[in-house]
Amino acid sequence: MSSYPPEKAGQPGSQSLPYRQTGGYASDDDAVPNADPSDTSGLLLERLQAWKHACGYLENYISATGKIEKAHAKEYEKVLKSISDPLKEGHHFDQNLGGIAGLFQNMRSNTQGMANSHTETEKNLKGSVLPILERLHAEIKNKSKELSKGAVKGSKDVDKARNTTQKHIELLGQHTASFDSSGGKIESSNDPYVLQRGVQHRLHKQVLEENNNREDLIAVQNSFQQFEAHVIQTIQQTMSAFLQYVGGQAERQKAMYSDIVSTTQRIPLDFEWKGFLGRNGNVLIDPSGPKRSVESISFPNQNHRSTQPLIAGTLERKSSGIGALKGYSAGYYVITPAKYLHEFKDTDNFRKDPIPELSLYLPDCQVGGINGQKFNVKGKDASKGKVGAAFATTHELAFKAATPAEAGRWWDVIREAAGAGNMTGEMPVDSATSSPVESRTVSGQQYPPTSEEKRGPPVQTQGLSRAQEQQAFSGTPRSAGGLGQQPHHSPKSAGEVQSAGPQSAGATAALPQQSYNAQGGTSGVQRAPGQY
């Protein structure tokens, strides 16, 4: 097999000859530009169409304006009829000159003058302005016919020559590709060298046609500049005549409106009001009268017994679960005759609708005992309605009043509303005597003690209560990881705590006799394991 020297770009047989690619970039260096040769002539024809349409728009504008002027004359007749009758409720206005009644008389005379001016303007537009645009329209149509016969024909010849060149370029690309794949063995008529020269020949004819068409289009473009100047000059003359008639009418109308406005401005501001006060002083409202207030308004069932709270005031509350970490937060609480314990952010009834943040139906709740200022209530939030209550979880809420006496009053009302069957006797855990593990045990969840809880009460008291808790709940020792990873104390260790000094014994005896529930809290009633 014979070898062939590598081909260089720009030499015969090279594969770098230009050819058309679909979606390729069109430039002046392309053999067959993607641009349509008729684009220029088509663009100029389109521009003539634009001028013709612009002229047509102006004709339509002038015609429509004339019709509007004629219609305005009729409409102003209707306007005149709208104020020709005496004013309704005219007794409210002073009938002397210088008031509203005199203003309407001035409006009637000026409105009649406006109707007459519009009729005159319509006749001038139709007879003097519109014929100028009609002549210009005819000139633009003749210019379009001249361009179609000359430049458009040359663009078609260019397009034909480009198509011929494109076919030979594609043929050259086909056989240059087969030259590489077949090892150079091709027919003589398909020799890329011969095909490349054929492309050069057709390119020469194509460029000749393109240059001839270019010269024709340049001549047309130069003539367009002069023709457009004539078009614009004619339009300017037309609009000047239009302004002469329409502007004159507008100035006359402006003068009439100015007369109406000046008559209006001369009316004293208190002219009509003083007359109105003098005629109707016994009916108008006395400005010195008192305003209405909510306190002075009464409505049905305002003081019904069901609307009066059994007790209301400010309490501090601490939720169970993760909410216990936030500590106590103050709120406004109310117990109603309907046996609901409602929580509100404040007592304001005006800034927003007082919707309860939390509502507990006390007959469905469990109420613990009272320990100083603190007491517990466990139940479900009923503020979300029946649907929300079905998915609500039970919350154990710890309340704290300002004083033990106030806590006693709240606890008595809650106990009466909840019923004796819902009293558990469970005592609130006192943070001063509870162990770190107990203070962090909320609703069956255990949390690591905080830095303050790590500095808890003496270990002796804690160990003693923990041993009692384990025996009261299950009777068997608990694992060291049961509550906060506290080590288990054997009965022997508990005995050692009980035999401690007097101070430890006194501290232990001071606490009430209690048992512990499954969550590590104290309760007067022993509950089943796993109960919330």
C-alpha positions in Angstrom: 0.0 0.0 0.0 1.4 3.3 -1.0 1.7 6.0 1.6 0.5 9.6 1.1 2.1 12.7 2.6 0.1 14.5 5.2 -2.2 17.2 3.8 -1.9 20.8 5.0 -4.8 23.1 5.5 -5.4 25.4 2.5 -3.8 23.0 -0.1 -5.6 20.9 -2.6 -7.0 17.7 -1.1 -7.0 19.2 2.4 -10.0 18.4 4.7 -10.1 21.9 6.1 -12.2 23.3 3.2 -15.2 25.2 4.4 -18.6 23.5 4.4 -22.0 24.1 5.9 -22.8 22.7 9.3 -26.3 22.5 10.7 -26.5 25.2 13.4 -23.0 26.4 12.6 -21.8 30.0 13.0 -22.4 32.2 10.0 -19.7 34.7 9.0 -18.2 36.4 5.9 -15.5 33.7 5.8 -18.0 30.9 5.2 -18.2 29.6 1.7 -22.0 29.3 1.9 -23.2 31.7 4.6 -26.2 30.6 6.6 -27.7 34.0 6.2 -30.5 34.1 3.6 -29.5 36.3 0.6 -33.0 37.6 0.5 -32.8 38.9 4.1 -31.6 42.4 3.1 -34.2 42.9 0.4 -36.8 41.2 2.6 -35.8 43.5 5.4 -36.2 46.6 3.2 -39.5 45.4 2.0 -40.6 44.8 5.6 -39.5 48.3 6.4 -41.6 49.7 3.6 -44.5 47.7 5.0 -43.8 49.2 8.4 -43.9 52.7 7.0 -47.1 51.9 5.1 -48.6 50.6 8.3 -47.4 53.6 10.3 -49.1 55.9 7.7 -52.2 53.7 7.9 -52.1 54.0 11.7 -52.0 57.8 11.4 -54.9 57.8 9.0 -56.9 55.6 11.4 -55.8 57.9 14.3 -57.0 61.0 12.5 -60.2 59.3 11.4 -60.9 57.9 14.8 -60.2 61.3 16.4 -62.7 62.9 14.0 -65.2 60.3 14.9 -64.5 60.9 18.6 -64.9 64.7 18.1 -68.3 64.0 16.6 -69.2 61.6 19.3 -68.0 64.0 21.9 -70.3 66.7 20.6 -73.2 64.3 21.1 -71.8 63.2 24.5 -71.5 66.7 25.7 -75.1 67.2 24.8 -75.8 64.3 27.1 -73.6 65.9 29.7 -75.6 69.1 29.4 -78.8 67.2 30.0 -77.3 65.6 33.1 -77.1 68.9 34.8 -80.1 70.7 33.2 -82.6 69.5 35.7 -82.7 71.1 39.2 -80.4 69.5 41.8 -81.9 66.7 43.8 -82.0 67.5 47.5 -81.4 71.0 46.4 -82.6 72.3 49.8 -79.2 71.3 51.2 -77.5 74.1 49.1 -77.8 77.8 49.4 -79.6 79.2 46.4 -77.8 82.5 46.6 -75.1 83.4 44.1 -71.6 82.3 45.0 -72.5 78.9 46.1 -73.0 75.4 44.6 -76.2 76.4 42.8 -74.4 79.2 41.0 -71.6 76.8 40.0 -74.0 74.5 38.2 -75.4 77.4 36.2 -71.9 78.2 35.0 -71.3 74.6 34.1 -74.4 74.4 31.9 -73.3 77.4 29.8 -69.7 76.2 29.3 -70.8 72.6 28.5 -72.9 73.8 25.6 -69.9 75.7 24.2 -67.8 72.5 24.4 -70.3 70.5 22.4 -70.2 73.2 19.6 -66.4 73.2 19.5 -66.1 69.4 19.0 -68.5 69.5 16.0 -66.3 72.1 14.3 -63.1 70.2 15.0 -64.5 67.0 13.4 -65.2 68.8 10.1 -61.7 70.3 9.9 -59.9 66.9 10.5 -61.9 65.2 7.8 -61.5 67.8 5.2 -57.9 69.2 5.7 -55.7 66.7 7.6 -56.7 63.3 6.4 -56.1 63.8 2.6 -52.3 64.5 3.3 -51.8 61.0 4.8 -53.8 59.3 2.0 -51.3 60.7 -0.6 -48.3 59.6 1.4 -49.8 56.1 1.7 -49.9 55.8 -2.1 -46.3 56.8 -2.5 -45.1 54.1 -0.1 -47.0 51.4 -2.0 -45.3 52.4 -5.3 -41.9 52.2 -3.6 -42.6 48.7 -2.5 -43.4 47.6 -6.1 -40.1 49.0 -7.4 -38.1 47.1 -4.8 -39.9 43.8 -5.5 -39.0 43.9 -9.2 -35.3 44.7 -8.7 -33.5 43.7 -5.6 -35.7 40.7 -4.8 -34.9 39.1 -8.1 -31.1 39.5 -7.5 -31.5 37.8 -4.1 -33.0 34.8 -5.7 -30.1 34.4 -8.1 -27.7 34.5 -5.1 -29.6 31.9 -3.3 -29.5 29.6 -6.4 -25.7 30.0 -6.7 -25.2 29.2 -3.0 -27.2 26.0 -3.3 -25.0 24.8 -6.1 -21.9 25.5 -4.2 -23.2 23.8 -1.1 -23.9 20.6 -3.0 -20.3 20.4 -4.3 -18.9 21.2 -0.9 -20.9 18.3 0.6 -19.7 16.0 -2.2 -16.1 17.0 -1.4 -16.6 16.3 2.2 -18.1 12.8 1.4 -15.2 11.7 -0.8 -12.5 13.2 1.5 -13.9 11.0 4.2 -14.0 7.9 2.0 -10.4 8.7 1.0 -9.2 8.1 4.5 -11.3 5.0 5.0 -10.5 3.3 1.7 -6.8 4.0 1.8 -6.9 6.5 -1.1 -8.4 4.2 -3.8 -11.3 6.2 -5.4 -12.6 6.9 -8.9 -11.0 9.7 -10.9 -14.2 11.8 -11.1 -14.4 11.7 -7.3 -10.8 12.7 -6.7 -10.9 15.3 -3.9 -8.5 17.4 -5.8 -10.8 17.6 -8.8 -13.8 18.2 -6.5 -12.0 21.0 -4.7 -11.3 22.8 -7.9 -15.0 22.4 -8.9 -15.9 24.1 -5.6 -13.6 27.0 -6.3 -15.3 27.4 -9.7 -18.7 27.6 -8.3 -17.6 29.8 -5.5 -16.4 32.3 -8.1 -19.8 32.4 -9.7 -21.5 32.6 -6.4 -19.4 35.5 -5.2 -20.0 37.3 -8.5 -23.7 37.0 -8.0 -23.4 38.1 -4.3 -21.4 41.2 -5.2 -23.8 42.3 -7.9 -26.7 41.8 -5.5 -24.8 43.8 -2.9 -24.3 46.8 -5.2 -28.0 46.8 -6.0 -29.0 46.6 -2.4 -26.6 49.5 -1.5 -28.2 51.6 -4.1 -31.6 50.8 -2.7 -30.5 51.5 0.9 -29.1 54.9 -0.1 -32.4 55.8 -1.8 -34.3 54.7 1.3 -32.6 57.4 3.4 -34.0 60.1 1.1 -37.4 58.5 0.8 -37.7 58.1 4.6 -36.8 61.8 5.0 -39.7 62.7 2.7 -42.0 60.4 4.6 -41.1 61.9 8.0 -41.4 65.4 6.6 -44.9 64.7 5.3 -45.9 63.2 8.7 -44.6 66.3 10.5 -46.7 68.5 8.2 -49.7 66.3 8.9 -49.3 66.5 12.7 -48.8 70.3 12.6 -52.2 70.6 10.8 -53.7 68.2 13.3 -52.4 70.3 16.2 -53.8 73.4 14.7 -57.3 72.1 14.8 -57.3 69.8 17.7 -55.1 72.1 19.8 -57.3 75.1 19.1 -60.3 73.1 20.2 -58.4 71.9 23.3 -57.5 75.5 24.2 -61.1 76.6 23.9 -62.2 73.7 26.0 -59.5 74.4 28.5 -60.7 77.9 28.8 -64.2 76.7 29.5 -63.0 74.3 32.1 -60.9 77.0 33.7 -63.9 79.2 34.0 -65.7 76.4 35.7 -62.8 75.8 38.1 -62.4 79.5 38.9 -66.1 79.7 39.7 -65.6 76.8 42.0 -62.5 78.3 43.7 -64.3 81.5 44.5 -66.8 79.6 46.7 -65.9 80.3 50.4 -65.0 77.1 52.2 -67.6 77.5 54.9 -70.3 79.1 52.8 -72.4 76.0 52.4 -71.6 74.5 55.8 -72.7 77.6 57.7 -76.0 77.7 55.9 -76.4 74.0 56.5 -75.7 74.3 60.2 -78.2 77.1 60.4 -80.9 75.1 58.7 -80.2 71.7 60.5 -78.6 72.5 63.8 -81.2 70.5 65.7 -80.4 67.2 63.8 -76.6 67.2 63.8 -74.4 65.5 66.5 -73.1 67.6 69.3 -69.3 67.5 69.2 -69.1 68.0 72.9 -71.0 64.8 73.7 -69.1 61.9 75.4 -67.6 59.0 73.5 -68.6 55.4 73.9 -66.6 53.1 76.1 -66.6 49.3 76.5 -67.0 49.7 80.2 -70.4 51.4 79.8 -71.7 48.8 77.4 -73.8 45.8 78.5 -74.9 42.7 76.6 -77.1 39.7 77.3 -75.6 37.0 79.7 -72.7 39.3 80.5 -72.8 38.5 84.2 -74.2 34.9 83.9 -72.8 32.7 86.6 -71.1 30.4 84.1 -69.0 33.4 82.9 -67.6 34.2 86.4 -64.3 32.4 87.2 -64.1 30.2 90.3 -60.6 31.5 90.8 -58.2 33.4 88.6 -54.7 34.8 89.0 -51.0 34.4 88.1 -49.3 31.0 88.6 -45.9 29.6 87.6 -45.9 26.4 85.7 -43.3 23.8 84.7 -44.1 21.2 82.1 -43.0 17.6 82.0 -40.5 16.1 79.6 -38.1 18.4 77.8 -40.1 21.4 78.9 -38.9 20.8 82.4 -35.5 22.1 81.5 -36.9 25.6 81.0 -38.0 25.8 84.6 -41.0 27.7 85.8 -42.8 30.2 83.5 -45.5 32.6 84.7 -49.0 32.8 83.1 -52.5 33.8 83.9 -54.7 30.9 84.9 -58.5 30.7 85.3 -60.7 27.9 86.6 -64.2 28.3 85.2 -67.6 26.9 86.4 -67.4 24.5 83.4 -64.5 22.8 85.3 -61.8 23.9 82.9 -58.3 25.1 83.9 -57.4 27.6 81.2 -53.9 29.2 80.7 -53.6 32.6 79.1 -50.5 34.7 78.4 -52.0 37.7 80.0 -55.4 39.4 80.9 -55.6 41.6 77.8 -58.8 41.1 75.9 -58.3 43.9 73.3 -55.0 43.4 71.4 -55.8 39.9 70.3 -58.5 37.2 70.7 -58.0 35.7 74.2 -57.6 32.0 73.1 -56.3 29.7 75.8 -52.7 28.5 75.4 -53.7 25.4 77.4 -57.0 23.9 78.6 -57.4 21.0 81.1 -60.7 19.5 81.8 -60.3 18.8 85.5 -62.7 15.9 85.8 -60.5 14.0 83.3 -57.3 15.0 85.2 -55.4 13.5 88.1 -54.6 15.9 90.9 -51.7 15.4 93.3 -51.1 16.7 96.8 -49.9 20.1 97.8 -46.5 20.8 99.1 -46.0 24.4 100.3 -46.4 26.6 97.2 -46.4 23.7 94.7 -49.0 21.2 93.4 -49.2 18.9 90.4 -52.0 18.3 87.8 -51.8 15.6 85.1 -54.1 15.5 82.1 -54.5 16.1 78.3 -54.7 19.5 76.6 -58.3 20.1 75.4 -57.8 23.4 73.7 -57.3 21.9 70.2 -60.9 20.5 70.0 -62.1 17.0 69.7 -59.7 16.1 66.9 -56.7 17.5 68.6 -57.7 15.9 71.9 -57.7 12.5 70.3 -54.0 12.8 69.5 -53.0 14.8 72.6 -50.6 13.3 75.0 -50.8 13.4 78.8 -48.8 16.2 80.5 -47.9 16.3 84.1 -47.8 20.0 85.0 -46.1 21.4 88.1 -47.7 24.6 89.4 -46.2 27.0 92.0 -48.1 29.9 93.6 -46.7 33.0 95.2 -47.5 31.9 98.7 -48.6 28.6 100.4 -51.9 30.2 101.3 -52.6 31.1 97.6 -51.5 27.6 96.5 -54.0 26.2 99.0 -56.9 28.2 97.6 -56.0 27.1 94.1 -55.7 23.4 95.2 -59.0 23.5 97.0 -60.9 24.8 93.9 -59.1 22.2 91.6 -59.9 19.4 94.0 -63.6 20.3 94.1 -63.8 20.6 90.3 -61.8 17.4 89.6 -63.7 15.2 92.2 -62.4 13.0 94.9 -61.9 10.1 92.5 -59.2 11.9 90.7 -57.1 12.9 93.7 -53.9 10.8 93.8 -52.3 12.3 96.8 -49.0 12.4 95.0 -46.8 15.1 96.5 -44.8 17.5 94.4 -41.0 16.9 94.5 -39.2 19.6 96.4 -36.1 20.6 94.6 -34.4 21.3 98.0 -34.7 17.7 99.1 -34.9 15.6 95.9 -31.9 13.9 94.5 -30.3 15.0 91.2 -31.7 11.9 89.6 -35.2 12.6 90.8 -35.2 16.2 89.8 -34.2 15.3 86.2 -36.8 12.5 85.9 -39.9 13.9 84.0 -42.7 11.9 82.5 -40.7 8.7 82.3 -37.7 10.3 80.7 -34.3 10.7 82.4 -31.9 13.6 81.8 -28.4 14.1 83.0 -28.1 16.4 86.0 -27.2 20.0 85.5 -24.2 21.6 87.2 -26.5 22.8 90.0 -28.1 19.4 90.4 -24.7 17.8 90.8 -24.4 19.8 94.0 -27.4 18.0 95.4 -28.4 17.1 99.0 -26.2 14.8 101.2 -25.6 11.4 99.8 -26.8 9.8 103.0 -30.4 11.1 102.6 -30.4 10.3 98.9 -29.2 6.7 99.5 -31.9 6.1 102.1 -34.7 7.4 99.9 -33.5 5.3 97.0 -33.4 2.1 99.0 -37.0 2.8 100.1 -38.1 3.5 96.6 -36.7 0.2 95.2 -38.4 -1.8 98.0 -41.8 0.0 97.6 -41.9 -0.5 93.8 -40.8 -4.0 93.1 -39.3 -5.5 96.3 -36.1 -6.3 94.4 -32.9 -4.3 94.1 -32.7 -2.0 91.0 -29.7 -1.9 88.6 -27.1 0.7 88.8 -28.2 2.2 85.4 -31.9 2.5 86.4 -32.0 6.1 87.4 -29.2 8.4 86.2 -26.6 5.6 86.5 -26.8 5.8 90.4 -25.0 3.0 92.2 -27.3 0.5 94.0 -27.2 0.5 97.7 -27.7 -2.8 99.4 -29.8 -3.1 102.6 -26.6 -3.1 104.5 -25.7 0.2 103.1 -29.2 1.5 103.9 -28.7 0.3 107.4 -25.5 2.2 107.6 -27.3 5.4 106.5 -30.0 4.9 109.1 -27.4 4.5 111.8 -25.8 7.8 110.9 -25.5 10.8 113.2 -28.5 12.7 114.6 -28.3 15.3 111.9 -29.0 12.8 109.2 -31.7 11.2 111.1 -33.4 14.4 111.8 -33.3 15.4 108.1 -34.8 12.2 107.1 -37.6 12.3 109.7 -38.6 15.7 108.6 -39.7 14.4 105.2 -43.3 13.0 105.0 -43.8 9.3 104.6 -43.8 8.8 100.8 -43.4 6.1 98.2 -41.9 6.6 94.7 -43.6 5.9 91.4 -42.0 4.4 88.3 -40.5 7.7 87.2 -38.7 8.4 90.4 -41.2 10.9 91.8 -42.9 10.7 95.1 -46.5 9.7 95.4 -49.0 9.0 98.1 -50.6 6.3 95.9 -48.5 3.4 94.6 -49.0 3.0 90.8 -48.5 0.0 88.6 -45.1 -0.3 86.9 -44.9 1.6 83.6 -47.8 3.9 84.4 -47.4 7.5 83.3 
